[in-house]
């Protein structure tokens, strides 16, 4: 008589198909995963910059009346935010300075969560999760970062 686990491990069984699917997913290169992460985060912050720039007076009013960040004058905070929101997405799409950019955006997300919209944590935790992956693993192979790393650090 055969052992019951022999049937679940056979290639044609449901368990065998699941195992093969998991093995296939485990082999997906990080480069393929990093690209949509970079684009998703870039889109979030780029859209925020475009909203501010669409009506700068309203953006300044928001920083003065609603956002009220401690230690920063509203006008300076608005300029800093829009500068980061314009620069970071371009760098992320290129995959240039991805880890420092992810750290800056993670800091910005933390400030937004703590001081501006503390009840929006379900959204902010998604941003933070994507940013943490980029911070810890970098831009992936399809990036200027990878090209620079090969150029500067590969053995001659």
Backbone as CSV, one residue per row, in Angstrom:
resi,resn,N_x,N_y,N_z,CA_x,CA_y,CA_z,C_x,C_y,C_z
1,UNK,0.839,-1.180,0.000,0.000,0.000,0.000,0.887,1.247,0.000
2,UNK,0.457,2.278,-0.701,1.246,3.509,-0.783,0.902,4.431,0.367
3,UNK,1.850,5.267,0.669,1.655,6.254,1.740,0.766,7.380,1.198
4,UNK,-0.165,7.949,2.002,-1.095,8.981,1.513,-0.402,10.220,0.958
5,UNK,0.771,10.604,1.481,1.422,11.815,0.992,2.013,11.632,-0.392
6,UNK,2.186,10.408,-0.854,2.703,10.180,-2.200,1.731,10.724,-3.247
7,UNK,0.462,10.654,-2.984,-0.523,11.130,-3.946,-0.535,12.657,-4.020
8,UNK,-0.351,13.330,-2.906,-0.399,14.787,-2.919,0.864,15.390,-3.504
9,UNK,1.923,14.633,-3.595,3.171,15.157,-4.133,3.350,14.834,-5.608
10,UNK,2.489,14.028,-6.154,2.615,13.671,-7.562,2.427,14.912,-8.423
11,UNK,3.178,15.033,-9.535,3.144,16.243,-10.350,1.764,16.612,-10.886
12,UNK,0.924,15.656,-11.190,-0.370,15.954,-11.782,-1.458,16.289,-10.773
13,UNK,-1.174,16.176,-9.492,-2.192,16.436,-8.477,-2.310,17.932,-8.220
14,UNK,-3.358,18.276,-7.528,-3.574,19.678,-7.160,-2.394,20.208,-6.352
15,UNK,-1.953,19.437,-5.366,-0.822,19.867,-4.538,0.445,20.024,-5.376
16,UNK,0.637,19.132,-6.328,1.799,19.236,-7.211,1.746,20.485,-8.068
17,UNK,0.558,20.812,-8.564,0.402,22.028,-9.378,0.621,23.271,-8.533
18,UNK,0.114,23.255,-7.316,0.319,24.398,-6.418,1.812,24.571,-6.133
19,UNK,2.485,23.462,-5.853,3.922,23.516,-5.566,4.685,24.089,-6.759
20,UNK,4.358,23.653,-7.965,5.021,24.171,-9.165,4.739,25.659,-9.349
21,UNK,3.513,26.062,-9.084,3.162,27.477,-9.208,3.958,28.320,-8.213
22,UNK,4.063,27.842,-6.987,4.822,28.569,-5.967,6.295,28.632,-6.361
23,UNK,6.840,27.545,-6.856,8.242,27.532,-7.295,8.455,28.508,-8.449
24,UNK,7.497,28.554,-9.372,7.590,29.494,-10.487,7.559,30.930,-9.963
25,UNK,6.644,31.229,-9.043,6.556,32.576,-8.474,7.821,32.945,-7.702
26,UNK,8.421,31.968,-7.019,9.660,32.220,-6.286,10.807,32.615,-7.217
27,UNK,10.728,32.236,-8.469,11.796,32.537,-9.425,11.597,33.865,-10.158
28,UNK,10.497,34.567,-9.907,10.284,35.856,-10.564,11.396,36.806,-10.103
29,UNK,12.136,37.362,-11.042,13.241,38.241,-10.656,12.739,39.514,-9.954
30,UNK,13.535,39.982,-8.999,13.172,41.194,-8.272,12.999,42.372,-9.223
31,UNK,13.763,42.405,-10.286,13.661,43.494,-11.259,12.231,43.668,-11.750
32,UNK,11.549,42.565,-11.991,10.167,42.622,-12.472,9.230,43.132,-11.374
33,UNK,9.547,42.849,-10.127,8.728,43.319,-9.014,9.003,44.794,-8.692
34,UNK,10.251,45.207,-8.827,10.640,46.565,-8.451,10.070,47.622,-9.391
35,UNK,9.974,47.304,-10.653,9.506,48.301,-11.619,8.098,48.813,-11.302
36,UNK,7.101,47.951,-11.103,5.781,48.494,-10.749,5.765,49.172,-9.378
37,UNK,6.607,48.731,-8.453,6.691,49.426,-7.163,7.178,50.857,-7.371
38,UNK,8.228,51.007,-8.162,8.762,52.346,-8.434,7.718,53.222,-9.120
39,UNK,7.028,52.651,-10.100,6.025,53.429,-10.837,4.823,53.786,-9.962
40,UNK,4.405,52.867,-9.102,3.256,53.136,-8.227,3.561,54.270,-7.258
41,UNK,4.716,54.202,-6.625,5.087,55.257,-5.668,5.280,56.580,-6.400
42,UNK,5.922,56.536,-7.549,6.133,57.764,-8.327,4.801,58.420,-8.678
43,UNK,3.826,57.622,-9.066,2.517,58.155,-9.445,1.829,58.847,-8.274
44,UNK,1.903,58.248,-7.107,1.272,58.827,-5.909,1.794,60.239,-5.657
45,UNK,3.106,60.366,-5.620,3.695,61.655,-5.253,3.646,62.652,-6.410
46,UNK,3.762,62.182,-7.647,3.646,63.074,-8.804,2.243,63.690,-8.856
47,UNK,1.213,62.863,-8.654,-0.163,63.378,-8.670,-0.384,64.405,-7.568
48,UNK,0.226,64.191,-6.421,0.111,65.161,-5.335,0.748,66.493,-5.733
49,UNK,1.902,66.446,-6.375,2.556,67.677,-6.832,1.693,68.397,-7.866
50,UNK,1.124,67.638,-8.790,0.299,68.256,-9.830,-0.938,68.931,-9.234
51,UNK,-1.500,68.324,-8.192,-2.650,68.927,-7.516,-2.255,70.247,-6.870
52,UNK,-1.109,70.266,-6.220,-0.643,71.506,-5.586,-0.372,72.580,-6.632
53,UNK,0.288,72.194,-7.719,0.653,73.165,-8.748,-0.550,73.659,-9.547
54,UNK,-1.615,72.873,-9.585,-2.825,73.294,-10.306,-3.419,74.551,-9.681
55,UNK,-3.263,74.693,-8.370,-3.724,75.910,-7.696,-2.814,76.154,-6.486
56,UNK,-1.747,76.881,-6.732,-0.735,77.098,-5.704,-1.301,77.857,-4.500
57,UNK,-2.196,78.789,-4.746,-2.786,79.545,-3.624,-3.557,78.618,-2.687
58,UNK,-4.297,77.696,-3.266,-5.027,76.724,-2.447,-4.056,75.821,-1.703
59,UNK,-2.982,75.431,-2.362,-1.977,74.590,-1.708,-1.376,75.323,-0.506
60,UNK,-1.062,76.581,-0.674,-0.512,77.363,0.445,-1.522,77.475,1.585
61,UNK,-2.794,77.662,1.237,-3.842,77.716,2.266,-3.942,76.396,3.027
62,UNK,-3.837,75.282,2.309,-3.872,73.977,2.976,-2.728,73.840,3.979
63,UNK,-1.539,74.246,3.588,-0.399,74.152,4.505,-0.569,75.099,5.690
64,UNK,-1.241,76.205,5.461,-1.437,77.169,6.535,-2.571,76.769,7.477
65,UNK,-3.670,76.285,6.924,-4.867,76.047,7.725,-5.083,74.588,8.136
66,UNK,-4.775,73.648,7.238,-5.103,72.254,7.517,-3.885,71.428,7.919
67,UNK,-2.799,71.548,7.182,-1.647,70.685,7.431,-0.887,71.098,8.697
68,UNK,-0.648,72.368,8.872,0.001,72.949,10.068,1.119,72.077,10.647
69,UNK,2.171,71.946,9.905,3.309,71.170,10.374,4.065,71.942,11.456
70,UNK,4.531,71.244,12.478,5.298,71.937,13.511,6.689,72.303,12.993
71,UNK,7.209,73.400,13.481,8.583,73.844,13.226,8.844,74.400,11.832
72,UNK,7.916,74.257,10.910,8.125,74.768,9.556,7.065,75.799,9.210
73,UNK,7.491,76.952,8.704,6.497,77.909,8.206,5.723,77.269,7.043
74,UNK,4.430,77.560,6.943,3.599,76.915,5.910,4.136,77.072,4.488
75,UNK,4.619,78.245,4.157,5.110,78.465,2.795,6.353,77.606,2.516
76,UNK,7.270,77.531,3.466,8.455,76.693,3.310,8.062,75.217,3.203
77,UNK,7.135,74.785,4.031,6.676,73.387,3.987,6.053,73.071,2.626
78,UNK,5.281,74.003,2.085,4.642,73.786,0.781,5.699,73.671,-0.317
79,UNK,6.680,74.562,-0.309,7.744,74.506,-1.317,8.568,73.222,-1.183
80,UNK,8.870,72.844,0.049,9.623,71.610,0.265,8.839,70.405,-0.239
81,UNK,7.558,70.347,0.116,6.728,69.205,-0.289,6.636,69.095,-1.799
82,UNK,6.338,70.182,-2.469,6.176,70.109,-3.924,7.522,69.833,-4.603
83,UNK,8.602,70.322,-4.045,9.925,70.033,-4.615,10.234,68.542,-4.532
84,UNK,9.964,67.953,-3.377,10.177,66.506,-3.206,9.236,65.735,-4.128
85,UNK,7.973,66.166,-4.189,6.976,65.454,-4.984,7.222,65.561,-6.488
86,UNK,7.966,66.569,-6.916,8.326,66.680,-8.333,9.612,65.925,-8.661
87,UNK,10.549,65.946,-7.744,11.862,65.348,-7.991,11.858,63.835,-7.783
88,UNK,11.302,63.395,-6.670,11.346,61.975,-6.313,10.726,61.068,-7.386
89,UNK,9.569,61.393,-7.946,8.996,60.500,-8.959,9.883,60.336,-10.189
90,UNK,10.510,61.414,-10.623,11.395,61.324,-11.784,12.561,60.385,-11.472
91,UNK,13.147,60.549,-10.292,14.258,59.690,-9.893,13.819,58.232,-9.763
92,UNK,12.623,58.003,-9.214,12.126,56.631,-9.086,11.874,55.978,-10.444
93,UNK,11.292,56.715,-11.358,11.033,56.152,-12.690,12.353,55.781,-13.364
94,UNK,13.362,56.632,-13.203,14.675,56.330,-13.770,15.404,55.245,-12.978
95,UNK,15.021,55.068,-11.737,15.750,54.145,-10.876,17.086,54.733,-10.487
96,UNK,17.105,56.023,-10.212,18.329,56.739,-9.856,18.231,57.212,-8.409
97,UNK,19.213,56.847,-7.608,19.229,57.190,-6.176,17.976,56.653,-5.489
98,UNK,17.572,55.470,-5.864,16.311,54.896,-5.397,16.257,54.757,-3.885
99,UNK,17.312,54.263,-3.280,17.285,54.062,-1.827,17.214,55.387,-1.068
100,UNK,18.032,56.385,-1.388,17.866,57.669,-0.692,16.491,58.295,-0.927
101,UNK,15.985,58.181,-2.152,14.659,58.730,-2.462,13.588,58.005,-1.653
102,UNK,13.686,56.688,-1.572,12.718,55.919,-0.784,12.765,56.338,0.685
103,UNK,13.957,56.580,1.207,14.089,57.021,2.597,13.449,58.393,2.811
104,UNK,13.676,59.304,1.890,13.074,60.646,1.977,11.551,60.540,1.925
105,UNK,11.033,59.752,0.985,9.573,59.615,0.861,8.972,58.871,2.050
106,UNK,9.721,57.955,2.618,9.265,57.274,3.828,9.165,58.284,4.978
107,UNK,10.138,59.163,5.065,10.077,60.237,6.061,8.904,61.165,5.821
108,UNK,8.690,61.520,4.586,7.559,62.397,4.239,6.232,61.710,4.574
109,UNK,6.125,60.429,4.257,4.919,59.667,4.572,4.690,59.627,6.078
110,UNK,5.749,59.473,6.832,5.646,59.452,8.295,5.140,60.790,8.819
111,UNK,5.675,61.877,8.283,5.218,63.216,8.694,3.742,63.399,8.355
112,UNK,3.348,62.989,7.164,1.941,63.103,6.756,1.060,62.301,7.709
113,UNK,1.487,61.086,8.025,0.691,60.224,8.908,0.576,60.800,10.310
114,UNK,1.672,61.266,10.853,1.669,61.729,12.242,1.016,63.094,12.395
115,UNK,1.354,64.040,11.516,0.947,65.427,11.728,-0.220,65.896,10.876
116,UNK,-0.492,65.234,9.761,-1.494,65.766,8.835,-2.758,64.907,8.814
117,UNK,-2.621,63.649,8.449,-3.779,62.774,8.328,-3.558,61.467,9.089
118,UNK,-3.623,61.508,10.412,-3.355,60.296,11.193,-4.379,59.178,10.981
119,UNK,-5.550,59.501,10.528,-6.561,58.463,10.305,-6.421,57.804,8.932
120,UNK,-5.490,58.282,8.134,-5.292,57.716,6.800,-4.216,56.627,6.807
121,UNK,-4.002,56.010,7.957,-2.946,54.996,8.064,-3.120,53.816,7.114
122,UNK,-4.356,53.397,6.745,-4.436,52.280,5.791,-3.772,52.613,4.445
123,UNK,-3.883,53.848,4.019,-3.219,54.275,2.789,-1.725,54.429,3.009
124,UNK,-1.376,55.081,4.097,0.043,55.354,4.354,0.848,54.082,4.604
125,UNK,0.240,53.080,5.178,0.981,51.834,5.403,1.268,51.139,4.075
126,UNK,0.402,51.318,3.090,0.673,50.770,1.759,1.861,51.494,1.130
127,UNK,1.856,52.820,1.221,2.990,53.583,0.699,4.272,53.143,1.404
128,UNK,4.200,53.046,2.735,5.382,52.684,3.521,5.890,51.291,3.134
129,UNK,4.995,50.362,2.907,5.410,49.004,2.533,6.167,49.021,1.206
130,UNK,5.636,49.730,0.223,6.321,49.815,-1.069,7.673,50.499,-0.921
131,UNK,7.697,51.590,-0.156,8.945,52.332,0.038,9.982,51.514,0.795
132,UNK,9.546,50.717,1.759,10.484,49.890,2.516,11.126,48.824,1.632
133,UNK,10.360,48.266,0.717,10.933,47.297,-0.214,11.999,47.979,-1.077
134,UNK,11.678,49.156,-1.600,12.642,49.886,-2.428,13.864,50.308,-1.619
135,UNK,13.657,50.709,-0.389,14.767,51.088,0.478,15.683,49.895,0.739
136,UNK,15.099,48.762,1.043,15.883,47.576,1.414,16.477,46.836,0.220
137,UNK,15.791,46.826,-0.911,16.245,46.024,-2.055,16.708,46.858,-3.249
138,UNK,16.414,48.150,-3.255,16.864,48.995,-4.351,15.931,48.981,-5.538
139,UNK,16.431,49.524,-6.642,15.611,49.762,-7.834,15.429,48.545,-8.720
140,UNK,16.266,47.535,-8.567,16.213,46.390,-9.462,17.114,46.599,-10.662
141,UNK,17.166,45.602,-11.514,18.102,45.586,-12.634,17.806,46.570,-13.748
142,UNK,16.554,46.940,-13.946,16.196,47.911,-14.993,16.201,49.312,-14.409
143,UNK,17.395,49.814,-14.126,17.494,51.113,-13.471,18.851,51.735,-13.738
144,UNK,18.908,53.024,-13.593,20.184,53.725,-13.671,21.075,53.286,-12.514
145,UNK,20.490,53.057,-11.356,21.274,52.573,-10.212,22.034,51.297,-10.563
146,UNK,21.370,50.339,-11.181,22.008,49.064,-11.553,23.100,49.297,-12.586
147,UNK,22.837,50.163,-13.544,23.832,50.475,-14.568,25.064,51.115,-13.932
148,UNK,24.831,52.082,-13.032,25.954,52.731,-12.356,26.732,51.746,-11.489
149,UNK,26.019,50.868,-10.828,26.683,49.876,-9.979,27.581,48.966,-10.823
150,UNK,27.079,48.522,-11.966,27.893,47.678,-12.855,29.111,48.439,-13.364
151,UNK,28.898,49.683,-13.714,29.975,50.501,-14.280,31.051,50.821,-13.241
152,UNK,30.642,51.152,-12.024,31.589,51.593,-11.008,32.182,50.448,-10.184
153,UNK,31.401,49.394,-9.952,31.833,48.388,-8.992,32.143,47.015,-9.580
154,UNK,31.931,46.827,-10.878,32.256,45.506,-11.410,33.761,45.412,-11.652
155,UNK,34.247,44.214,-11.466,35.693,43.985,-11.633,36.081,44.182,-13.088
156,UNK,37.233,44.804,-13.319,37.676,45.051,-14.724,38.096,43.784,-15.413
